[in-house]
Amino acid sequence: MKSYILLFTAAMILACEGRQLSRCELVRELRKYGFPENQMRDWVCLVENESSRRTDVIGKPNRDGSRDFGLFQINDRYWCSNTNAPGKDCNVTCKRKSLNITRIKSIL
């Protein structure tokens, strides 16, 4: 699951920085990156509620000071590093421009 989210997030960031996807565009991209068809409604619901299908969303600080990034609102406390050096469980930085497909594929 972590692999799906990271790969898709990186792809969407590269393909369309700072834009809002239509529901159809989101479904096409989820299919393109191999998200299971029987989970499609769940993923669309998650993305719509977390980021309103916007690729550039950075959430307000959480109670612990962490922040959430992108379509899936990936949290910097556990998953991505909020510094210039890659880190955390996904070994990537949270900054949009630093995520790329090659890097994400190498950690999957």
N, C-alpha and C positions, 0 to 999 in steps of 0.2 A: 504494500500500500504506500509506504514511504517513497518507493521508487516511482510509482505512478505520479504522485503529487509533485515530486521534484522535477521529473522529466517534463511534465506538462507545464509546470510553472516556468521553467527555464525556456521552453519553446515559446510560450505565449509572450514572455518578456521580450525575447528576441524578435518575434514576428510583429508585435504590435505594442510597443511601449506606450504606456499611458492612454489606453483606450478602453472603452466599454464594449464588450462583446454582446452581440444579440444572443438570444437563447439558441437559435439554430447554429450560429458560429461556434458557440461553446460545445454543443453536442458533436459537431463535426470534428473539432479539435480533440475532444475526449475519445472519440472513435479512432481518430488518426493515431493516437498514442496508446491504443490497446486497452482502454478502460472497458471492463465487462459490460456488455449490453444490458444484462439483468440488474446492474447497479446504476445505470445511467440517470434515472430519475433522482436517486439519492445524491449523486455527485452534483447534478444541476441544482438541486435544492440547497446543498451545502454551499456552493459557490455563490448562488443568489443571495443567501442569507449572510454569508461572511463578508462578501466584497461587492455585492450588487453587480457582479460580472465585470468589475473594473480591475485592470491589470496593475495599476499603480497605487493601490490603497495601502497606506501604512496606518495601522490602528493607533488609537490613543494609548498612552502607557497603561499597562495593567497594574494591579495593586502591588505586584512585586517589582515593578519598574520595567518589565519586559515589554516588547512590542510585537505586533503581528504584521506580516508582510504579504502582499500580493493577493491573487485570486483566492487561494485557500487559507490565507492568513496564517502563514507559517511563523511560529513563535521563535524569537531569538534567544529565549532562555534555554531551550533544549536543542533546536534543530539547526540554526544557522548563526554564524558569528556576526556580531554587529560592529566588527572592527575591519581593518583592511586585510587581516589574515584569515584564511578559511579556518573553520573549526566547527565545534559541536558535533552532534551525532551525524549530520549529513556532510560535514567537512566542506562547507561552502560559506560564503559571506551572504548576508541578507541584502546587500546593496544590489539594485536592479542591474546595473551595468556589469557587475562582476559575475553574474550567473551566465553560463553558456552551455550549450548542448554537449560539447566535447567534455567539459569538466563534469557535468552531471552524469553522463554515460560512464565515465571512468570510475565513479563510485558505486554504480549499480551492480 
